[in-house]
């Protein structure tokens, strides 16, 4: 497994509480923005968020495929 912890002191934002966007019927109908969290959920094994003091902690974990 590979894990990455991202820490910042910005505005609190918990991507684990973001609703999944509607899937459009075509690319032309797709809205701009809002797909980053969806991509993280698709490609990561786990995604966790904590607010510790004045800091955002985002933990991303993936398990590389073996060939």
PDB file of N, CA, C, O and CB in Angstrom:
ATOM      1  N   UNK A   1       0.840  -1.182   0.000  1.00  0.00           N
ATOM      2  CA  UNK A   1       0.000   0.000   0.000  1.00  0.00           C
ATOM      3  C   UNK A   1       0.880   1.239   0.000  1.00  0.00           C
ATOM      4  O   UNK A   1       1.997   1.237   0.518  1.00  0.00           O
ATOM      5  CB  UNK A   1      -0.953   0.002   1.213  1.00  0.00           C
ATOM      6  N   UNK A   2       0.351   2.280  -0.588  1.00  0.00           N
ATOM      7  CA  UNK A   2       1.025   3.575  -0.588  1.00  0.00           C
ATOM      8  C   UNK A   2       0.071   4.579   0.037  1.00  0.00           C
ATOM      9  O   UNK A   2      -1.087   4.678  -0.369  1.00  0.00           O
ATOM     10  CB  UNK A   2       1.453   4.014  -2.039  1.00  0.00           C
ATOM     11  N   UNK A   3       0.554   5.320   1.018  1.00  0.00           N
ATOM     12  CA  UNK A   3      -0.273   6.321   1.682  1.00  0.00           C
ATOM     13  C   UNK A   3       0.360   7.696   1.587  1.00  0.00           C
ATOM     14  O   UNK A   3       1.580   7.845   1.639  1.00  0.00           O
ATOM     15  CB  UNK A   3      -0.498   5.947   3.143  1.00  0.00           C
ATOM     16  N   UNK A   4      -0.489   8.684   1.449  1.00  0.00           N
ATOM     17  CA  UNK A   4      -0.045  10.075   1.396  1.00  0.00           C
ATOM     18  C   UNK A   4      -0.929  10.880   2.337  1.00  0.00           C
ATOM     19  O   UNK A   4      -2.153  10.757   2.303  1.00  0.00           O
ATOM     20  CB  UNK A   4      -0.102  10.646  -0.067  1.00  0.00           C
ATOM     21  N   UNK A   5      -0.312  11.699   3.170  1.00  0.00           N
ATOM     22  CA  UNK A   5      -1.058  12.607   4.043  1.00  0.00           C
ATOM     23  C   UNK A   5      -0.789  14.028   3.556  1.00  0.00           C
ATOM     24  O   UNK A   5       0.361  14.458   3.462  1.00  0.00           O
ATOM     25  CB  UNK A   5      -0.647  12.429   5.561  1.00  0.00           C
ATOM     26  N   UNK A   6      -1.855  14.742   3.253  1.00  0.00           N
ATOM     27  CA  UNK A   6      -1.749  16.134   2.822  1.00  0.00           C
ATOM     28  C   UNK A   6      -2.268  16.996   3.962  1.00  0.00           C
ATOM     29  O   UNK A   6      -3.387  16.797   4.437  1.00  0.00           O
ATOM     30  CB  UNK A   6      -2.550  16.397   1.486  1.00  0.00           C
ATOM     31  N   UNK A   7      -1.457  17.956   4.402  1.00  0.00           N
ATOM     32  CA  UNK A   7      -1.832  18.832   5.508  1.00  0.00           C
ATOM     33  C   UNK A   7      -1.784  20.271   5.023  1.00  0.00           C
ATOM     34  O   UNK A   7      -0.815  20.697   4.394  1.00  0.00           O
ATOM     35  CB  UNK A   7      -0.895  18.627   6.737  1.00  0.00           C
ATOM     36  N   UNK A   8      -2.853  21.020   5.326  1.00  0.00           N
ATOM     37  CA  UNK A   8      -2.854  22.450   5.024  1.00  0.00           C
ATOM     38  C   UNK A   8      -3.618  23.182   6.113  1.00  0.00           C
ATOM     39  O   UNK A   8      -4.298  22.563   6.932  1.00  0.00           O
ATOM     40  CB  UNK A   8      -3.478  22.732   3.626  1.00  0.00           C
ATOM     41  N   UNK A   9      -3.503  24.497   6.118  1.00  0.00           N
ATOM     42  CA  UNK A   9      -4.207  25.297   7.121  1.00  0.00           C
ATOM     43  C   UNK A   9      -5.274  26.175   6.469  1.00  0.00           C
ATOM     44  O   UNK A   9      -5.553  27.280   6.933  1.00  0.00           O
ATOM     45  CB  UNK A   9      -3.214  26.168   7.905  1.00  0.00           C
ATOM     46  N   UNK A  10      -5.860  25.674   5.400  1.00  0.00           N
ATOM     47  CA  UNK A  10      -6.894  26.416   4.688  1.00  0.00           C
ATOM     48  C   UNK A  10      -8.269  26.235   5.305  1.00  0.00           C
ATOM     49  O   UNK A  10      -8.411  25.724   6.416  1.00  0.00           O
ATOM     50  CB  UNK A  10      -6.930  25.993   3.246  1.00  0.00           C
ATOM     51  N   UNK A  11      -9.268  26.663   4.567  1.00  0.00           N
ATOM     52  CA  UNK A  11     -10.660  26.542   4.983  1.00  0.00           C
ATOM     53  C   UNK A  11     -11.000  25.057   5.130  1.00  0.00           C
ATOM     54  O   UNK A  11     -10.625  24.261   4.269  1.00  0.00           O
ATOM     55  CB  UNK A  11     -11.618  27.240   3.960  1.00  0.00           C
ATOM     56  N   UNK A  12     -11.704  24.664   6.205  1.00  0.00           N
ATOM     57  CA  UNK A  12     -12.074  23.257   6.366  1.00  0.00           C
ATOM     58  C   UNK A  12     -12.894  22.752   5.178  1.00  0.00           C
ATOM     59  O   UNK A  12     -13.856  23.393   4.756  1.00  0.00           O
ATOM     60  CB  UNK A  12     -12.861  23.062   7.663  1.00  0.00           C
ATOM     61  N   UNK A  13     -12.497  21.595   4.650  1.00  0.00           N
ATOM     62  CA  UNK A  13     -13.232  20.953   3.560  1.00  0.00           C
ATOM     63  C   UNK A  13     -13.054  19.456   3.679  1.00  0.00           C
ATOM     64  O   UNK A  13     -11.939  18.943   3.578  1.00  0.00           O
ATOM     65  CB  UNK A  13     -12.750  21.461   2.169  1.00  0.00           C
ATOM     66  N   UNK A  14     -14.157  18.755   3.895  1.00  0.00           N
ATOM     67  CA  UNK A  14     -14.126  17.303   4.053  1.00  0.00           C
ATOM     68  C   UNK A  14     -14.652  16.649   2.780  1.00  0.00           C
ATOM     69  O   UNK A  14     -15.865  16.588   2.584  1.00  0.00           O
ATOM     70  CB  UNK A  14     -14.962  16.858   5.288  1.00  0.00           C
ATOM     71  N   UNK A  15     -13.772  16.158   1.911  1.00  0.00           N
ATOM     72  CA  UNK A  15     -14.217  15.548   0.664  1.00  0.00           C
ATOM     73  C   UNK A  15     -14.962  14.230   0.864  1.00  0.00           C
ATOM     74  O   UNK A  15     -15.630  13.753  -0.053  1.00  0.00           O
ATOM     75  CB  UNK A  15     -13.039  15.320  -0.230  1.00  0.00           C
ATOM     76  N   UNK A  16     -14.854  13.637   2.059  1.00  0.00           N
ATOM     77  CA  UNK A  16     -15.574  12.390   2.299  1.00  0.00           C
ATOM     78  C   UNK A  16     -17.068  12.626   2.504  1.00  0.00           C
ATOM     79  O   UNK A  16     -17.849  11.674   2.490  1.00  0.00           O
ATOM     80  CB  UNK A  16     -14.993  11.677   3.509  1.00  0.00           C
ATOM     81  N   UNK A  17     -17.480  13.892   2.696  1.00  0.00           N
ATOM     82  CA  UNK A  17     -18.896  14.225   2.876  1.00  0.00           C
ATOM     83  C   UNK A  17     -19.519  14.837   1.632  1.00  0.00           C
ATOM     84  O   UNK A  17     -20.642  15.337   1.692  1.00  0.00           O
ATOM     85  CB  UNK A  17     -19.058  15.175   4.034  1.00  0.00           C
ATOM     86  N   UNK A  18     -18.817  14.810   0.509  1.00  0.00           N
ATOM     87  CA  UNK A  18     -19.325  15.383  -0.737  1.00  0.00           C
ATOM     88  C   UNK A  18     -20.188  14.340  -1.441  1.00  0.00           C
ATOM     89  O   UNK A  18     -19.783  13.188  -1.599  1.00  0.00           O
ATOM     90  CB  UNK A  18     -18.155  15.854  -1.660  1.00  0.00           C
ATOM     91  N   UNK A  19     -21.378  14.756  -1.861  1.00  0.00           N
ATOM     92  CA  UNK A  19     -22.268  13.842  -2.586  1.00  0.00           C
ATOM     93  C   UNK A  19     -21.687  13.535  -3.962  1.00  0.00           C
ATOM     94  O   UNK A  19     -21.003  14.365  -4.560  1.00  0.00           O
ATOM     95  CB  UNK A  19     -23.690  14.446  -2.722  1.00  0.00           C
ATOM     96  N   UNK A  20     -21.970  12.335  -4.450  1.00  0.00           N
ATOM     97  CA  UNK A  20     -21.498  11.963  -5.786  1.00  0.00           C
ATOM     98  C   UNK A  20     -22.253  12.777  -6.828  1.00  0.00           C
ATOM     99  O   UNK A  20     -23.469  12.939  -6.729  1.00  0.00           O
ATOM    100  CB  UNK A  20     -21.683  10.437  -6.041  1.00  0.00           C
ATOM    101  N   UNK A  21     -21.531  13.296  -7.836  1.00  0.00           N
ATOM    102  CA  UNK A  21     -22.205  14.087  -8.869  1.00  0.00           C
ATOM    103  C   UNK A  21     -23.055  13.196  -9.777  1.00  0.00           C
ATOM    104  O   UNK A  21     -22.810  11.997  -9.915  1.00  0.00           O
ATOM    105  CB  UNK A  21     -21.173  14.862  -9.706  1.00  0.00           C
ATOM    106  N   UNK A  22     -24.048  13.814 -10.380  1.00  0.00           N
ATOM    107  CA  UNK A  22     -24.864  13.081 -11.341  1.00  0.00           C
ATOM    108  C   UNK A  22     -24.022  12.775 -12.572  1.00  0.00           C
ATOM    109  O   UNK A  22     -23.227  13.605 -13.014  1.00  0.00           O
ATOM    110  CB  UNK A  22     -26.138  13.886 -11.726  1.00  0.00           C
ATOM    111  N   UNK A  23     -24.202  11.587 -13.114  1.00  0.00           N
ATOM    112  CA  UNK A  23     -23.469  11.199 -14.317  1.00  0.00           C
ATOM    113  C   UNK A  23     -24.291  11.648 -15.524  1.00  0.00           C
ATOM    114  O   UNK A  23     -25.423  11.201 -15.704  1.00  0.00           O
ATOM    115  CB  UNK A  23     -23.196   9.645 -14.353  1.00  0.00           C
ATOM    116  N   UNK A  24     -23.724  12.532 -16.355  1.00  0.00           N
ATOM    117  CA  UNK A  24     -24.474  13.026 -17.516  1.00  0.00           C
ATOM    118  C   UNK A  24     -24.598  11.949 -18.596  1.00  0.00           C
ATOM    119  O   UNK A  24     -23.834  10.985 -18.628  1.00  0.00           O
ATOM    120  CB  UNK A  24     -23.794  14.276 -18.098  1.00  0.00           C
ATOM    121  N   UNK A  25     -25.572  12.140 -19.467  1.00  0.00           N
ATOM    122  CA  UNK A  25     -25.756  11.189 -20.563  1.00  0.00           C
ATOM    123  C   UNK A  25     -24.669  11.328 -21.620  1.00  0.00           C
ATOM    124  O   UNK A  25     -24.353  10.364 -22.319  1.00  0.00           O
ATOM    125  CB  UNK A  25     -27.123  11.383 -21.201  1.00  0.00           C
ATOM    126  N   UNK A  26     -24.094  12.526 -21.740  1.00  0.00           N
ATOM    127  CA  UNK A  26     -23.037  12.745 -22.730  1.00  0.00           C
ATOM    128  C   UNK A  26     -22.028  13.744 -22.184  1.00  0.00           C
ATOM    129  O   UNK A  26     -22.300  14.447 -21.210  1.00  0.00           O
ATOM    130  CB  UNK A  26     -23.629  13.247 -24.074  1.00  0.00           C
ATOM    131  N   UNK A  27     -20.874  13.801 -22.812  1.00  0.00           N
ATOM    132  CA  UNK A  27     -19.835  14.752 -22.413  1.00  0.00           C
ATOM    133  C   UNK A  27     -20.331  16.184 -22.582  1.00  0.00           C
ATOM    134  O   UNK A  27     -19.986  17.060 -21.790  1.00  0.00           O
ATOM    135  CB  UNK A  27     -18.550  14.530 -23.237  1.00  0.00           C
ATOM    136  N   UNK A  28     -21.128  16.418 -23.597  1.00  0.00           N
ATOM    137  CA  UNK A  28     -21.652  17.760 -23.848  1.00  0.00           C
ATOM    138  C   UNK A  28     -22.550  18.232 -22.705  1.00  0.00           C
ATOM    139  O   UNK A  28     -22.652  19.433 -22.455  1.00  0.00           O
ATOM    140  CB  UNK A  28     -22.426  17.787 -25.166  1.00  0.00           C
ATOM    141  N   UNK A  29     -23.200  17.299 -22.014  1.00  0.00           N
ATOM    142  CA  UNK A  29     -24.099  17.639 -20.910  1.00  0.00           C
ATOM    143  C   UNK A  29     -23.372  17.743 -19.569  1.00  0.00           C
ATOM    144  O   UNK A  29     -23.976  18.140 -18.573  1.00  0.00           O
ATOM    145  CB  UNK A  29     -25.201  16.605 -20.809  1.00  0.00           C
ATOM    146  N   UNK A  30     -22.099  17.395 -19.532  1.00  0.00           N
ATOM    147  CA  UNK A  30     -21.342  17.387 -18.279  1.00  0.00           C
ATOM    148  C   UNK A  30     -21.111  18.805 -17.776  1.00  0.00           C
ATOM    149  O   UNK A  30     -20.868  19.729 -18.553  1.00  0.00           O
ATOM    150  CB  UNK A  30     -20.000  16.669 -18.465  1.00  0.00           C
ATOM    151  N   UNK A  31     -21.193  18.954 -16.455  1.00  0.00           N
ATOM    152  CA  UNK A  31     -20.915  20.241 -15.827  1.00  0.00           C
ATOM    153  C   UNK A  31     -19.413  20.346 -15.575  1.00  0.00           C
ATOM    154  O   UNK A  31     -18.737  19.337 -15.373  1.00  0.00           O
ATOM    155  CB  UNK A  31     -21.720  20.405 -14.497  1.00  0.00           C
ATOM    156  N   UNK A  32     -18.905  21.561 -15.588  1.00  0.00           N
ATOM    157  CA  UNK A  32     -17.494  21.798 -15.298  1.00  0.00           C
ATOM    158  C   UNK A  32     -17.312  21.784 -13.789  1.00  0.00           C
ATOM    159  O   UNK A  32     -18.072  22.419 -13.058  1.00  0.00           O
ATOM    160  CB  UNK A  32     -17.002  23.150 -15.913  1.00  0.00           C
ATOM    161  N   UNK A  33     -16.311  21.063 -13.330  1.00  0.00           N
ATOM    162  CA  UNK A  33     -15.989  21.019 -11.910  1.00  0.00           C
ATOM    163  C   UNK A  33     -16.756  19.949 -11.154  1.00  0.00           C
ATOM    164  O   UNK A  33     -17.763  19.421 -11.626  1.00  0.00           O
ATOM    165  CB  UNK A  33     -16.256  22.348 -11.293  1.00  0.00           C
ATOM    166  N   UNK A  34     -16.247  19.644  -9.955  1.00  0.00           N
ATOM    167  CA  UNK A  34     -16.924  18.706  -9.078  1.00  0.00           C
ATOM    168  C   UNK A  34     -16.611  17.247  -9.307  1.00  0.00           C
ATOM    169  O   UNK A  34     -17.274  16.382  -8.736  1.00  0.00           O
ATOM    170  CB  UNK A  34     -18.349  18.893  -9.203  1.00  0.00           C
ATOM    171  N   UNK A  35     -15.620  16.947 -10.127  1.00  0.00           N
ATOM    172  CA  UNK A  35     -15.333  15.552 -10.433  1.00  0.00           C
ATOM    173  C   UNK A  35     -14.056  15.039  -9.766  1.00  0.00           C
ATOM    174  O   UNK A  35     -13.766  13.845  -9.838  1.00  0.00           O
ATOM    175  CB  UNK A  35     -15.227  15.375 -11.922  1.00  0.00           C
ATOM    176  N   UNK A  36     -13.299  15.907  -9.127  1.00  0.00           N
ATOM    177  CA  UNK A  36     -12.053  15.493  -8.485  1.00  0.00           C
ATOM    178  C   UNK A  36     -12.262  14.485  -7.367  1.00  0.00           C
ATOM    179  O   UNK A  36     -11.531  13.499  -7.268  1.00  0.00           O
ATOM    180  CB  UNK A  36     -11.340  16.694  -7.943  1.00  0.00           C
ATOM    181  N   UNK A  37     -13.260  14.732  -6.525  1.00  0.00           N
ATOM    182  CA  UNK A  37     -13.547  13.807  -5.429  1.00  0.00           C
ATOM    183  C   UNK A  37     -14.001  12.462  -5.991  1.00  0.00           C
ATOM    184  O   UNK A  37     -13.638  11.410  -5.464  1.00  0.00           O
ATOM    185  CB  UNK A  37     -14.627  14.393  -4.483  1.00  0.00           C
ATOM    186  N   UNK A  38     -14.786  12.497  -7.049  1.00  0.00           N
ATOM    187  CA  UNK A  38     -15.241  11.261  -7.697  1.00  0.00           C
ATOM    188  C   UNK A  38     -14.045  10.451  -8.206  1.00  0.00           C
ATOM    189  O   UNK A  38     -14.012   9.230  -8.059  1.00  0.00           O
ATOM    190  CB  UNK A  38     -16.208  11.583  -8.867  1.00  0.00           C
ATOM    191  N   UNK A  39     -13.074  11.128  -8.798  1.00  0.00           N
ATOM    192  CA  UNK A  39     -11.868  10.441  -9.281  1.00  0.00           C
ATOM    193  C   UNK A  39     -11.082   9.828  -8.123  1.00  0.00           C
ATOM    194  O   UNK A  39     -10.590   8.705  -8.231  1.00  0.00           O
ATOM    195  CB  UNK A  39     -10.972  11.418 -10.064  1.00  0.00           C
ATOM    196  N   UNK A  40     -10.962  10.571  -7.008  1.00  0.00           N
ATOM    197  CA  UNK A  40     -10.252  10.033  -5.849  1.00  0.00           C
ATOM    198  C   UNK A  40     -10.950   8.780  -5.335  1.00  0.00           C
ATOM    199  O   UNK A  40     -10.292   7.783  -5.037  1.00  0.00           O
ATOM    200  CB  UNK A  40     -10.156  11.088  -4.732  1.00  0.00           C
ATOM    201  N   UNK A  41     -12.268   8.820  -5.229  1.00  0.00           N
ATOM    202  CA  UNK A  41     -13.013   7.655  -4.740  1.00  0.00           C
ATOM    203  C   UNK A  41     -12.829   6.451  -5.658  1.00  0.00           C
ATOM    204  O   UNK A  41     -12.758   5.313  -5.195  1.00  0.00           O
ATOM    205  CB  UNK A  41     -14.502   7.990  -4.613  1.00  0.00           C
ATOM    206  N   UNK A  42     -12.754   6.706  -6.940  1.00  0.00           N
ATOM    207  CA  UNK A  42     -12.621   5.616  -7.908  1.00  0.00           C
ATOM    208  C   UNK A  42     -11.245   4.943  -7.833  1.00  0.00           C
ATOM    209  O   UNK A  42     -11.146   3.716  -7.862  1.00  0.00           O
ATOM    210  CB  UNK A  42     -12.862   6.142  -9.320  1.00  0.00           C
ATOM    211  N   UNK A  43     -10.188   5.752  -7.737  1.00  0.00           N
ATOM    212  CA  UNK A  43      -8.838   5.211  -7.844  1.00  0.00           C
ATOM    213  C   UNK A  43      -8.177   4.865  -6.511  1.00  0.00           C
ATOM    214  O   UNK A  43      -7.185   4.136  -6.499  1.00  0.00           O
ATOM    215  CB  UNK A  43      -7.987   6.180  -8.561  1.00  0.00           C
ATOM    216  N   UNK A  44      -8.693   5.363  -5.395  1.00  0.00           N
ATOM    217  CA  UNK A  44      -8.063   5.116  -4.105  1.00  0.00           C
ATOM    218  C   UNK A  44      -8.727   3.960  -3.373  1.00  0.00           C
ATOM    219  O   UNK A  44      -9.917   3.694  -3.540  1.00  0.00           O
ATOM    220  CB  UNK A  44      -8.110   6.368  -3.248  1.00  0.00           C
ATOM    221  N   UNK A  45      -7.934   3.287  -2.565  1.00  0.00           N
ATOM    222  CA  UNK A  45      -8.466   2.237  -1.702  1.00  0.00           C
ATOM    223  C   UNK A  45      -9.220   2.859  -0.530  1.00  0.00           C
ATOM    224  O   UNK A  45     -10.259   2.354  -0.104  1.00  0.00           O
ATOM    225  CB  UNK A  45      -7.330   1.319  -1.191  1.00  0.00           C
ATOM    226  N   UNK A  46      -8.674   3.974  -0.011  1.00  0.00           N
ATOM    227  CA  UNK A  46      -9.369   4.678   1.065  1.00  0.00           C
ATOM    228  C   UNK A  46      -9.030   6.160   1.022  1.00  0.00           C
ATOM    229  O   UNK A  46      -7.980   6.573   0.531  1.00  0.00           O
ATOM    230  CB  UNK A  46      -9.000   4.080   2.439  1.00  0.00           C
ATOM    231  N   UNK A  47      -9.956   6.939   1.554  1.00  0.00           N
ATOM    232  CA  UNK A  47      -9.844   8.395   1.601  1.00  0.00           C
ATOM    233  C   UNK A  47     -10.379   8.820   2.956  1.00  0.00           C
ATOM    234  O   UNK A  47     -11.526   8.521   3.289  1.00  0.00           O
ATOM    235  CB  UNK A  47     -10.630   9.096   0.412  1.00  0.00           C
ATOM    236  N   UNK A  48      -9.564   9.514   3.745  1.00  0.00           N
ATOM    237  CA  UNK A  48      -9.989   9.920   5.086  1.00  0.00           C
ATOM    238  C   UNK A  48      -9.635  11.382   5.312  1.00  0.00           C
ATOM    239  O   UNK A  48      -8.660  11.896   4.763  1.00  0.00           O
ATOM    240  CB  UNK A  48      -9.333   9.026   6.172  1.00  0.00           C
ATOM    241  N   UNK A  49     -10.445  12.039   6.130  1.00  0.00           N
ATOM    242  CA  UNK A  49     -10.238  13.459   6.428  1.00  0.00           C
ATOM    243  C   UNK A  49     -10.353  13.670   7.926  1.00  0.00           C
ATOM    244  O   UNK A  49     -11.191  13.064   8.594  1.00  0.00           O
ATOM    245  CB  UNK A  49     -11.261  14.351   5.667  1.00  0.00           C
ATOM    246  N   UNK A  50      -9.488  14.547   8.445  1.00  0.00           N
ATOM    247  CA  UNK A  50      -9.563  14.974   9.842  1.00  0.00           C
ATOM    248  C   UNK A  50      -9.262  16.458   9.907  1.00  0.00           C
ATOM    249  O   UNK A  50      -8.435  16.962   9.147  1.00  0.00           O
ATOM    250  CB  UNK A  50      -8.578  14.167  10.740  1.00  0.00           C
ATOM    251  N   UNK A  51      -9.926  17.155  10.807  1.00  0.00           N
ATOM    252  CA  UNK A  51      -9.595  18.544  11.109  1.00  0.00           C
ATOM    253  C   UNK A  51      -8.956  18.510  12.487  1.00  0.00           C
ATOM    254  O   UNK A  51      -9.617  18.209  13.481  1.00  0.00           O
ATOM    255  CB  UNK A  51     -10.873  19.505  11.058  1.00  0.00           C
ATOM    256  N   UNK A  52      -7.672  18.818  12.539  1.00  0.00           N
ATOM    257  CA  UNK A  52      -6.924  18.811  13.791  1.00  0.00           C
ATOM    258  C   UNK A  52      -6.447  20.226  14.071  1.00  0.00           C
ATOM    259  O   UNK A  52      -5.551  20.731  13.395  1.00  0.00           O
ATOM    260  CB  UNK A  52      -5.724  17.816  13.732  1.00  0.00           C
ATOM    261  N   UNK A  53      -7.041  20.861  15.063  1.00  0.00           N
ATOM    262  CA  UNK A  53      -6.708  22.254  15.352  1.00  0.00           C
ATOM    263  C   UNK A  53      -7.092  23.126  14.177  1.00  0.00           C
ATOM    264  O   UNK A  53      -8.256  23.154  13.777  1.00  0.00           O
ATOM    265  CB  UNK A  53      -5.209  22.410  15.670  1.00  0.00           C
ATOM    266  N   UNK A  54      -6.130  23.835  13.622  1.00  0.00           N
ATOM    267  CA  UNK A  54      -6.362  24.703  12.462  1.00  0.00           C
ATOM    268  C   UNK A  54      -5.917  24.054  11.159  1.00  0.00           C
ATOM    269  O   UNK A  54      -5.733  24.742  10.155  1.00  0.00           O
ATOM    270  CB  UNK A  54      -5.637  26.025  12.645  1.00  0.00           C
ATOM    271  N   UNK A  55      -5.744  22.738  11.166  1.00  0.00           N
ATOM    272  CA  UNK A  55      -5.213  22.063   9.982  1.00  0.00           C
ATOM    273  C   UNK A  55      -6.184  21.025   9.422  1.00  0.00           C
ATOM    274  O   UNK A  55      -6.885  20.334  10.162  1.00  0.00           O
ATOM    275  CB  UNK A  55      -3.889  21.398  10.315  1.00  0.00           C
ATOM    276  N   UNK A  56      -6.200  20.940   8.097  1.00  0.00           N
ATOM    277  CA  UNK A  56      -6.898  19.879   7.383  1.00  0.00           C
ATOM    278  C   UNK A  56      -5.897  18.757   7.140  1.00  0.00           C
ATOM    279  O   UNK A  56      -4.778  19.008   6.691  1.00  0.00           O
ATOM    280  CB  UNK A  56      -7.521  20.398   6.035  1.00  0.00           C
ATOM    281  N   UNK A  57      -6.293  17.526   7.433  1.00  0.00           N
ATOM    282  CA  UNK A  57      -5.455  16.359   7.167  1.00  0.00           C
ATOM    283  C   UNK A  57      -6.240  15.441   6.241  1.00  0.00           C
ATOM    284  O   UNK A  57      -7.298  14.933   6.614  1.00  0.00           O
ATOM    285  CB  UNK A  57      -5.041  15.618   8.498  1.00  0.00           C
ATOM    286  N   UNK A  58      -5.728  15.232   5.047  1.00  0.00           N
ATOM    287  CA  UNK A  58      -6.356  14.354   4.067  1.00  0.00           C
ATOM    288  C   UNK A  58      -5.422  13.174   3.852  1.00  0.00           C
ATOM    289  O   UNK A  58      -4.262  13.353   3.482  1.00  0.00           O
ATOM    290  CB  UNK A  58      -6.654  15.106   2.718  1.00  0.00           C
ATOM    291  N   UNK A  59      -5.929  11.962   4.084  1.00  0.00           N
ATOM    292  CA  UNK A  59      -5.119  10.755   3.964  1.00  0.00           C
ATOM    293  C   UNK A  59      -5.631   9.943   2.781  1.00  0.00           C
ATOM    294  O   UNK A  59      -6.791   9.531   2.749  1.00  0.00           O
ATOM    295  CB  UNK A  59      -5.158   9.914   5.278  1.00  0.00           C
ATOM    296  N   UNK A  60      -4.750   9.720   1.811  1.00  0.00           N
ATOM    297  CA  UNK A  60      -5.085   8.969   0.604  1.00  0.00           C
ATOM    298  C   UNK A  60      -4.279   7.678   0.610  1.00  0.00           C
ATOM    299  O   UNK A  60      -3.066   7.706   0.817  1.00  0.00           O
ATOM    300  CB  UNK A  60      -4.800   9.807  -0.690  1.00  0.00           C
ATOM    301  N   UNK A  61      -4.941   6.549   0.385  1.00  0.00           N
ATOM    302  CA  UNK A  61      -4.260   5.254   0.375  1.00  0.00           C
ATOM    303  C   UNK A  61      -4.650   4.511  -0.893  1.00  0.00           C
ATOM    304  O   UNK A  61      -5.824   4.444  -1.259  1.00  0.00           O
ATOM    305  CB  UNK A  61      -4.615   4.415   1.644  1.00  0.00           C
ATOM    306  N   UNK A  62      -3.641   3.954  -1.556  1.00  0.00           N
ATOM    307  CA  UNK A  62      -3.884   3.147  -2.745  1.00  0.00           C
ATOM    308  C   UNK A  62      -3.072   1.869  -2.653  1.00  0.00           C
ATOM    309  O   UNK A  62      -2.060   1.803  -1.955  1.00  0.00           O
ATOM    310  CB  UNK A  62      -3.532   3.929  -4.034  1.00  0.00           C
ATOM    311  N   UNK A  63      -3.524   0.876  -3.356  1.00  0.00           N
ATOM    312  CA  UNK A  63      -2.803  -0.392  -3.423  1.00  0.00           C
ATOM    313  C   UNK A  63      -2.476  -0.626  -4.889  1.00  0.00           C
ATOM    314  O   UNK A  63      -3.361  -0.961  -5.677  1.00  0.00           O
ATOM    315  CB  UNK A  63      -3.645  -1.589  -2.811  1.00  0.00           C
ATOM    316  N   UNK A  64      -1.204  -0.452  -5.264  1.00  0.00           N
ATOM    317  CA  UNK A  64      -0.831  -0.631  -6.671  1.00  0.00           C
ATOM    318  C   UNK A  64      -1.144  -2.040  -7.159  1.00  0.00           C
ATOM    319  O   UNK A  64      -1.011  -3.014  -6.418  1.00  0.00           O
ATOM    320  CB  UNK A  64       0.655  -0.333  -6.868  1.00  0.00           C
ATOM    321  N   UNK A  65      -1.557  -2.128  -8.399  1.00  0.00           N
ATOM    322  CA  UNK A  65      -1.819  -3.430  -9.005  1.00  0.00           C
ATOM    323  C   UNK A  65      -0.493  -4.115  -9.289  1.00  0.00           C
ATOM    324  O   UNK A  65       0.469  -3.481  -9.723  1.00  0.00           O
ATOM    325  CB  UNK A  65      -2.659  -3.288 -10.306  1.00  0.00           C
ATOM    326  N   UNK A  66      -0.455  -5.406  -9.041  1.00  0.00           N
ATOM    327  CA  UNK A  66       0.749  -6.172  -9.362  1.00  0.00           C
ATOM    328  C   UNK A  66       0.552  -6.829 -10.719  1.00  0.00           C
ATOM    329  O   UNK A  66      -0.553  -7.243 -11.072  1.00  0.00           O
ATOM    330  CB  UNK A  66       1.056  -7.241  -8.262  1.00  0.00           C
ATOM    331  N   UNK A  67       1.634  -6.916 -11.466  1.00  0.00           N
ATOM    332  CA  UNK A  67       1.544  -7.517 -12.804  1.00  0.00           C
ATOM    333  C   UNK A  67       2.295  -8.821 -12.866  1.00  0.00           C
ATOM    334  O   UNK A  67       2.327  -9.466 -13.914  1.00  0.00           O
ATOM    335  CB  UNK A  67       2.082  -6.565 -13.862  1.00  0.00           C
TER     336      UNK A  67
END
